[in-house]
Amino acid sequence: MIQSSGEQNSLSVLQNGMDRAKSMWSRLPDTDENEDDLVSFLKKNDGGGVESLDYEVIENYAYWDEQAQRGRLFVGYSVVVKWLYALFIGIGTGLAAVFINMAVENFAGWKFSLTFALIQKSYVAGFIVYLAINLGLVFSSVYIVTHFAPAAAGSGIPEIKGYLNGIDIHGVLFFRTLIGKIFGSIGSVGGGLALGKEGPLVHTGACIASLLGQGGSGKYHLNSRWLQVFKSDRDRRDLVTCGCAAGVAAAFRAPVGGVLFALEEVTSWWKSQLLWRVFFTSAVVAVVVRAAMGWCKSGKCGHFGSGGFIIWDISDGQEDYSFGELLPMTVIGVIGGLLGALFNQLTLYMTYWRRNHLHKKGNRVKIIEACLISVLTSIISFGLPLLRQCTPCPKSDPDLGNECPRPPGTYGNYVNFYCSKDNEYNDLATIFFNTQDDAIRNLFSAKTMHEFSARSLLTFLVMFYTLAVVTFGTAVPAGQFVPGIMIGSTYGRLVGKFVVSFYKKPNIEEGTYALLGAASFLGGSMRMTVSLCVIMVEISNNLKFLPLIMLVLLMSKAVGDAFNEGLYEEQAQLKGIPLLESRPKYQMRKITAKEACGKRVVSFPRVVKVADIVSILRSNRHNGFPVIDYSRNGETRVIGLMLRSYLLGLLQSKVDFQHSPLPSDPRGSMPTRHNFSEFVKPASSKGISIDDINLSSEDLEMYIDLLPFLNPSPYIVPEDMSLTKVYNLFRQLGLRHAFVVPRPANVVGLITRKDLLIEDSEDSDAMELQSTSVRARRRDRSIHTTNGDVESPLLNGLLVNNADG
């Protein structure tokens, strides 16, 4: 039996062999074990559905005809264009990051400057202005998302991870999603919510890459045919991977961390050529960001000066550490794993409740919810420091640049907020009544011993942790990197205070423990290791902390994995994104391919009536259909796989309709009437539907010969192959369909490693075209005979059939 739908095959794998998937379906309402219910669930909640991507090369007559027209010049042109696209992605993502950071810093700077100026006269007036500005920015963000770009809500990383895993979600890579992500992030982050802009920057980079890959946006007439070079899902996947790495590189000024993030966290398939382009894209982003920061240092960018981009230089911090400090550092890793796992579970419950109860009531409720959270955040961040007693300023050291207190109207370390004396500062206001970047910089700061009291740190930890849980899942662009760093650095600094008081060594810095706490919470929540370790080293500018960061990350991830999955995996499950994780479940070893595949196979004959195609496409949602033919002796043979997108393209064009039900000559001029790009839908779009095609009664009586357009060499697996092997095959090759067939009666040959090692030739550069054929010189071979007699079919056995036929 064949699984004729990619989504059904993926879901069958998940539902038959994965405990995690079973728990996912148990949490989703009205969700059965089929794709139609999943699509309806996603449509009901997100306004769109999911569809698998076609990463496999369809080596049909149309493909070979197109390849035959491409010479060595096109091969070189293709390679050059890919590198140019990597350059454009880096420049575009870097400029988008500069714009977002510049806008956020200026809005925050104006807000705090005006508020500090007003509180010199009246704290009530200052609070009203502070509340109004935050509320206005958050309202603009949630309004943009709810009325213009619904797919821009959240961080976008689970959706992008799903795309690179082979799942296309409607609207995720649209142009309006890009615009909503940029301006929505400015409003939500500038409005002081407990979220960050780093996750949305990853989504922004992916959108820029996808739009460049398809030549722009056709809906808004912002496209160019000169950019429409790569339209296959394989090429788009590589471009989106470059965009993800560029987003992380721009967010943290960490180009190497961006490459590792794309490799470790979001991609399911990797190759050496892609690694070079991703690295180049991240390097371009780093150059663009540094150039922008250098230009802004002269004061041309308002409040966006040397700060704005996340980098907390603690190179002048703790020089060395003793063996006795490893114990409290290990404790920090354990705390990070516990708090990170708790954060994932709480946000999962909150998001589930929102999606199934609150957000079902419409956009007005989403807007009211975000505005109420904004008001609550403003009250807490302004009101709690008022209850905190001020602390006398320590002796200021001009060499360190830590002036105490700060002059009125400025923010940073040692903020004078609601203090009765001029030489006092409010430690709670220093981290609460500040931008998140400056608050983290204060927590990471060295040579500021005893700046924060344990009570203030504990108060901030509880309140900000609660705000982060409540805010996550609202209808605004939201990242969790910076809130995670805020939470982790707070309890890390708290542990550092106890270490300082216990060991009483002058070289111990509280800021060092704040850095380790930030790494531990991110590791306990997101479960990243290598990429996160490099990112933390790059943003701290201190390579000496590398072994310590590795220690806390390993501890926090081990502790967190004992309780639940990572943050992005949990959110992907909740959103119904059927990810194929890196490792199959143990139970799959006891399940065969025949037991896992679907029980219903819908197939087409080679020459099929148009009316039959329309009827089948309307009666099911399958995206792949086996095509059968008959030999001279009447034996049924499977000759290939026909995709739904190809059928819709043929029905829409109508140029291949014929009156005769007899097979046509596949080597005639038929394939030249089509271009490969005609059968590829734009990224994240629904594409054409069978209901969008107008066919007359005469058209329905016509026939189509499917042979030139089917995939004659789909991947096949024997019926008794374990589901573990099928799972690995699907994930590693990025498959959408696989035929399950009986054991063959004979063997044509045996391929070994030496058969795959061919000598370099003048056609070796054609590997960049991503052909699945090992020997390029076989491109002119005949796939099938010209008549209906198939002498050497690639599938020489019938499909597995059940007892019902």
N, C-alpha and C positions, 0 to 999 in steps of 0.2 A: 504494500500500500504506500502511496506517495503522500507526503504532506504537501499539498499544493498551494499553501499560503505561507509566506515567510513569517508573518506574525503568529499564525497558528502554530507553526513549527517551533518558534521561539517560546511561545507560551506553554506548549506541551512539554518542552524541555524543562521549563521552570516548574510547572505544576506537578509533573511526575517525579521529579528528582530533587527538588530543592525545598528544604524546610522553610527557608526564609521567604520564598515566594508564597508558600502556603500561608504563612503568617500575614503576608501582605494582603492576600485576597480576603483573609478573614477580617481584616480591619476595614476593607472597602465595602460600602453598602451596595447591594444589588449587583454583585459581580460574580458571574458564573465562569466556567472554564472554557470560554471561547472569546474570540477577538471582538465580536460584535458588541458584547457587553462592555468590554474594556474601552472600545472607541466611544460608545454612548456615555460611559462614565466620564471620560475625559472631556467630551463635548459638553456635558452637563456642568462640569466644574470649570473648565478653562476656555471654553469656546472653540475647541479644536480637538483633533484626534492625533493618533500616532500612526506611523507607517514605517515599515522597514526600508532601508536604503539598499540600492543595488551596487555593491562594490565589485561584483564579479564582471569580468569582461565578456560581453556577449559576442562570441566569435562566429557570427552568421555571415551570410553572403554580403549583406549591406556593410558589415564591418570590414571584411576583407577587400571589398570594392573601394572603400574609403581609404584603407591602408595602402592599397596599390597606387593611389594617386599622390601619395606623400613620398617625397624623395628625401635625400640627405639634407637638403636645405630646410625642409620642414622640421626635421629632427633637431637641428641646431636652433631653429627659431623657437621651438617648443621649450628647449632648455633655457634659452635666454629669457623668454617670457616668464617662466616660473621664477627665476631669480628677480626679475623686475617686479613681479607681484609681491615677492617677499619684501622688497625694498618699499613698495607703496604701502603694504600693510604696516610695516614698522613706522613709516612716517605718519600715516593716518592715525594709528593708535597712539603714538607719542603726542601728536597735536591734540587729539581728543583728551588725553590725560592732562595735558597742560591746561587746556580750557576748563576742564572740570575742577582741577585743583585751584586754578586762579579764581574761578567764580566762587568756590566754597570758601577760600581764605578771605576774599574780599567781603563776602556777605557776613562771615563770622567776625571779621575785623570791624566792619561798620557797626554791627550789632553790639559787640562788646565795648567799642569806643563810645557809642551813644549811651549805652547803659551805665558805664562807669562815670560818664559826664553827668548824667541825671542823678545818680545816687549820691553825688556830692551835695545835692540839695534835698532830694526826697527819694527814699528807698521805694516808696509806693509807686511813684512815677516811673522810676527805673524798672521796677518789676513789670508794670503794665506795658511799657515799650518792649522789654525783653520778651514777654509772653506774646505780644502781638506780632513781632517780627518772626519768631519761631513758628507761630501758628500760620502766618501767611506763607512762609516757605514750605511748610509741610502740606498745607492745603494745595499749593500749586503742584507739588509732586504727586499727591494722590489723585488730583483731578486729571493730570496728564495721563497717568497710568490707567485709570478707570474709564476715561472717555476717548483716549487716543491710542494707547498701546498697552493692552492688558498683559501681553507676554513680557513686558518690561518689569513686572513685579518680582521681588525676590532678588537673589544673587544671580540667577541664570546658570550657575555652574552645573547643577544636576541636569538641566536640559542640554547643555553643551556636551556634558559627559555622555548623555544618552545619544546625542547625534554622532559623536565619534565612536560610539559603541554599535552604531548601525540603526538607530531609531530617529526618524524625522518627526518632529512635533510642529504642528501648524503654528506659524506666526513667530517662532523663536528667532529667526534670522531676517525678519523683515526690516525694511528701511525705517518704518515708523517705530519699530521696536528699538532700533538704534537711537533715534531721536528721543524717544521716551526714556531710554536708559540714561542718556547724557543729562538731559534737563531734569529728569526725576531724581537722579543722584544728587544734583546740585541742591535741589529743594530739601530732600530728606536729610542729607548730611549737614548742610548749612543750617537747617532747622534744629539741630542739636539732638536728634533722636539717637538712641543707643544702637547705632549701626554704622557701617563703614562703606566706603566707595570702592574697595579693592575687588570684591566679587563682581560688582557691576562692570568694572573695567575689563575683566576677563570676558564677560559677555559682549561688551562693546567691541573689543578686538576681534572676537569671532564674527560679529555682524559685519564689521568693516571688511574682513577677509572674504566672507560669503558674497557680499555685494560686489566687491571687486571681481570675484571669480565669475559672476554671471553678468558682468558688464554694467552694473548699476540697478536701479529700480525702474521697471517698466511701468508700474502703476502711476508713478509721479513724473514720468517722462524724464528721468535723470539717468539715462543709459547711453551707452556708446557701443556700436557694433565692433569697434576696434578692440574692445576689451573682452568681447565674448569669444574667448579662445577655449577655455576649459569649462565644459558643461556636465561632465560625468560626475557621479557621486564620489568616485575615487579621487578625482582632482580636487573637488570641493572639500573633501575630508582633509587633504593635506593642507589646503589653504586655511581652513578653520583651525587646524592644529597650530599653524604659525600665528594666527590671531590670538589664541589662548595664551601662548607663551609671551606674546607681545604685551598682552594685558597685565600679566603678572610682573613683567619687567618694567612696565610703566608705573604700576601701582607702588612697587617697593624699591624702584631703582636697583633691581636685582636681576640682571640679564641671565646669569647662569642659573639662578633660582627659577626663572621663567622657563628655561629649557627643561629643567628637571621636573618642574610642576607638570608641564605638558606630558612628559614621559611617564611620570609616576601616577598621576592622579586622574587625568582625563582621557588619555588615549588607550585604545585597545589593540592597536596595530602600529608597528613602527618599522622604519627602514633607514638605512644609512644616508641615502640621498635626502630624505626628509630631515634628518638630524642636522645636516649642514644648513639647510634653508631656515630651519627654526632658529638655529644659533645666529645666523646672519640677521634674521628679523629682530631678535632680541638685542643684538649689538646696535642696530639702527635706532631702536627705541632709546637705548641708553644715550646715544649721541644727541638725539633730538631733545630729550629731557634735560641733559646737561647744558645744551646750548640755550634752551629756554630759561633755565635757572640763572645762567650767567648773564643773560640779557635783563632779567628782572632784578638782579642785585643792585642795579643803579637806581632803583625806585620807580621804574616805569610801570610796574604792575600793581601799584597800590599797596595793599596789605600783604600781597604775595611777594615776599622777599626771598631770603635764603631758605626759609622753611617751606611749608606747603607740601612738598613730597616727603614721604615717610623715610627718614633716615635719622636715627638717633645715635649719634657718634659718642661712644663710650670708650674710645681708644685710650683716654686718660684715666680710666677707672682702675679697678683692682688688677694689680700686676701678676699676682701669684695666689695660689690657694694651697691649703694644707690638706693632709690626708683626713684629718678629723672633720673637715667640712663636707666630705662626700656623703656623710650620713644625712645631714639636713637637706642636701641637694637631692638625695634619693627620696626623702620625704616630700619634697616639692613635686617630684615626678609622680608619686603616688597620689598626692592631692590633686594634681592636674588631671590624672586619669579618672578619679572619682567625680570631680566637679564637671569635667568634660562629658562623661557618660550621663551624668544627671542632666546636664544642659541639653544633650541630644534627646533624652527621653521627655523632658518637659516641653521642649519646642515641638516635638512630635505630637504630644497630646494637644497642645495649643493650636497647632496648625490643623490637626484633624478636626477639632471642634469648630474652628473658623470655617473650614471648607464645607462642612456638613450641616452647620447650623446658622452661623452668623452671616457669612458671605452669600448664602443662598437668597438673602433678602434684597439683594440688589446693590448697585453702586452707591446709592445714598448712604447705606449702612457702612460700607467700606470707608467712605469719606468721613463720616462721623466718628468711626472708630479711630482712624489715624489722627484726627484732630483732637480727640479726647486724650490719646496717648501723648500727643505733643503738649497739651496743657499739663498733664500729669508730670511729664519730664521737666517742664519749665518750673513747675512749683517745687519739685524735689531739688533740682539743681540750684535754684535761687533760695529756697526756703531753708534747707538743711544747714547751709553755712551760717545763716543768721542765728541758729541755735548753738553754734560752736563758739567757745570762748577763744579769743585771739591769744597768740603766743608771742612773747618778746622776740625781736629779731636777734639772730646770732651776730657775732662780729663778722662784718662783711669783708671779703677779700677781693680787692679790685682785680687781681690777676685771674680769678675764676669767673668774673662777670656776673656773679650772683648778687645783685643789688637787693637789699632788704630795707623797707618794702619797695615794691615797684612804684614808680611814679603814678599819680592818679591818671586814669584813662588808659592804662596799659595792662597787659596780662602776661603771665609767665610764671616764674618762680616767685614765691613770697608775695602773694596777692594781699593787699590791704583791703579787707572787705568787712564792713560793720565792726570796725575796731575803734575803741575809744582813744587810743594813742597813735601817734604817727609812726612810732618805731615798733609796731606790732604787725603781725600778718595772720591770716586765717588759713590754716593748712588744709581744711576741708574745701574751702573755696579755690585753693590752688589747683586741685584736681577736678572739682565739680564745676566750678564757674570758669571754664576754659574750653578751648577747642580740644578735641580728642588727641590730636597730634601733639599739642603742647602739654597736655596732661601726661601723656606717655613719656614725653621728653623729661618732664619733671620727675616722674617715678624712676626713670632710668638714670637720672643725673647722679654723678659722682661728686664727692667732696661736699655733700649736703647731708651730713650725718644728723639724725634726729629732726629732720625737717618735718616729718609727718609723725603724728602720734599713733599709737596702736588703735586707739578708739576711733580716730578719723578713718584710718585705713579699713578697719572692720566695718564701719558704717557705710563707707563708699562701696565696699565689696558686696555687701548684702543688697544695697539699693540698686547699684548698677547691674548686678547679676539679675535681679528681678526685672528691671527695665529691659534688659537685653532679651530675656525670655518672652516678655509680653510684646515687645516690639517686633520680634522675628515673626514673619508671616503676614504682616500688614501689607496692604496694597501699595507699596512703594518699593523702589529699588533698594536693596539692602544687602550689604556684605557683612560677614561675621569675622573677618580677619582682625580688624581694629578693635571691635568690642572684646574679642577673645584676648587680644594683647592687653587691653585695659584690665580685664578681670584677672588674668594671670599675673601681670606685673604688680597688682595690688596685694594679692596674698603672698607673692614672692618677696615683695619688700617687707611684708609683715614678718615672714620667716627670717628675713635678713636682720631685722631689728633684734629678734631673739638670739640669733647667732652672734651678733656684735656684742650684746650684753653678756652672753655666756662665755665666749672666748676672750673678749676684751683685748683684741689685737687691732692695732691701728690701721693695718693694711686691708682689712675687710670692709667692703663697700656694700651698702644696702642695694645700690643700683644693680650690682651684679646679680643678686638674687631676684630682683625684679625682672631682669632679662630671662633668667632661667624659668621663672614662674610663667612668663608669657609663652615661652616655648612649650612648657609642659601642658598648659591649658589647650593650646592649639593642637598639640599632639593627642591629647585625650579626647578632643572633640572631633577633629577632622581626620585623625589617624594617618597623617602624613609623616614621613620620617626624613628621607634623604633631601627632598626638595625643601622642606620646611627648615631643616638644619642649615642648608646653604643660604636660604633667605634670611634667617636670623643672623647669620654671620655677616652677610652683606649689609644689612640695615644697621647693625651695631658697629661695623667697621673695626672689629676686634677678633682676630683669628685665634687668640689665646683661649677664647671661651669655647672653641669647637668641641673638645672632648666632653666638657660639661653639658653642652647643649645636646650632644649625642646621648649622654647618660639619661637626662631627664626625658628626652623624647622616647627612648626605648622603654623606660619605666611607665610613662603615661600611656603609651599605646598599648602595652601589655595589660595594664590595669583596665583601660577602657574597653579593650576587646573582650574582656571577661563578662561584660554586661550587655553591650549592644553593638550595632554597626556604627560606622562613621556618620558624621552629620549629613554629608551629601548622599550617601547611600540610603540613609533613612528617609530623607526628603524625596529621593527618586522613587522609592517604594511607595510612599504616600501619594505621590502624583501619578502612580500607575505607569512609570517608565520601566519597561521590562529589560533591565540591564542583564547582560551576561557577564558575570564577574570573572575574575582571573582564574578561579579554581572551581571546578565542578564539585557538587556534593557527593559524599561517599555513597549514598544510596543509588546513584546512577550506575554504579558498577554492576548492580544486580538487575538492571533494566535494559532490555534490548531495543534496538531501533524500531523493530516491528511493533513492540508493545507501546512505544512512545508516540508513534506517528498517528495522524488523524485517521478516522475510520471512513471518511468519504473522499473519493477522488473524482474530480470533474475534469474531463479530458476533451480534447478537440480532435477531429480527424484532420488530415493534412489540408484537404480542400473543404472548407466549411461554409455553410450558408450564412449570410450576413444576419438574417433573422435569428438564427441559432446563437450567434455570438452575442447579439443584443439581449436575448432572453437569459443567457447564462450570466452575463455581466450584471444584469439587474437582479438576479436571484441570489447572488452571493457576493461576498467581499474578497474572495480569493485574489491574489496578485500573481499567481503562477499556475499554469495549466500544462499538463503533459500533452504532447501531440503524438498521435499514433498513425501508422500507415500499414499497408498490407503488401506482402511480397507476392510473387507470382503464384506460389502455392497456397495463398490465402492466409498465411501466418501473420498474426498481429505483431507489430514491432513498434517500440517507442523510439521516435526519431529526434526528440528534443523537448525543450521547455519553452513555452510562450508566455511572455509577461503581459500583464494587464495593460501597462502603459503602452506597449507596442500595439495591442489590439485597439485601444482607444485612438492612437495616432493614425492607424490605418483606416478606422471608421471615419475619422474626421476629415482626412485628406480625400478619400474615395477614389484615388487614382489607381488603386490596385484592384478595384472591383472588376469581375469578369462574369460573363454570361455562362460560360461552360463550367460544369462541375469536375472537369478533368484537370490534372496537374499541368502547370505551365513550365516553361523552360527556366530554371533558376539562374542560368548563366546568361540570360538575355539582358535586356536593358532595364528590367524591372527594378533592381535595387538602386540604380543610379537616380531614380526619381526621388529618392529620400536622402536626407542627411541624418547622421547619427543623432544630432542634437534635437531633432524633431520629436524623439521619443523620450526625452529627459525633461522632467518638470522642474521649474525653479525651486530653489531650496526653501524649505519650510512652507511651501504653498500646497494647497489641496490639489492643484493640477486640474485637468479637465475631468469631468464626470460623464458617465454614460447618458445622464439626463441633459447634458449640455450639447449633445450632438443631435442635429436634426437630420433624419433619414426619411426619405419618401417611401411609398409602398413599392416603387420600382427598385429602389436601393435594397430593400429588405429581401428581394428575390435574387439578388446577385450573390456571387461566391468570391472567396478570397483564398489564394494559395498561401499558406503560412510558412512554407519551407524556407523562403529567403530571409525570413525575419526571426525565426526561432533560434534558440540557443542549442546547437547540436551537440554540445559537449558539457552538459551540466555535471556537477559532482554527484556521484552515486556512492551509496554505502550498502553493504550486505545486510540482510534483514536481522542477522544474529549479532551484529556489532553492538558492543556495549554503548550505552548512552554517554558514558564518559568520553569515549573517543569521538562520538558525534559532536558533543559539546565543544571539545577542543578544536575540532575541525571547523565548526561554525565560527567560533570566536577568533581563532588565529587567522583564518582566511577571509573573515568578514562576509560570510555567506548569508543568503536570504532563503534559498531553497536547497534541498538535497533529496535525490531520489532514493527510496528504499526498495531494493530489488532482491530477488532470490539469488542463491548461489549460482554463478555462471557454470555452464556445462564444460567449457574449455577455456584455455588461456592462450591469448594471442602472443604474449611475450612477457618479459620481465625487465623492468627498468632498475638499474643500479646507479650508484653515485657516478661512475665513470661515464654513463650515458648523458649525464647532466653537465659534464665538464667539456665544453666545446672550445675550440681554438678562437682566439681573437681574430676578427675580420673587419672588413670595412663597414659591416652592418652592426657592429657591436654597440654603437651609440643608440640603436633603436630600443635598447632596454629602457631608456628614459620615457618611452611611449607607454610603458606599463603593460605591455602585451604579456599574456599568460603563456604564450607559446615559447618553448625553449629554443627551438630552431626556427629562426626567422625565415630561412630559405624555404620553409614548407608552406608559406602563405598562399602559394598558387595551387596548392593541391585541391583536388575536387573533394568536396565534403560528401556529396551524395551524387548518385547518378541522375541523369536528366529526366528519367521517367519515374513512374511510381515504384519501380522495383528497386528496393534498397538492398544492395549487395553486401555492404560492410557497415551496418549501423553501429554507432558508438555504444548504444545500449542494446545488447543482443539478447535480452531476456524480457519477458513480460513483467509488468509491475506486480507487486504483491497484492493479491486480492483477498478479501475476507470471504466468509462463507456466503454472505448475502450477495456477493458479486458487485 
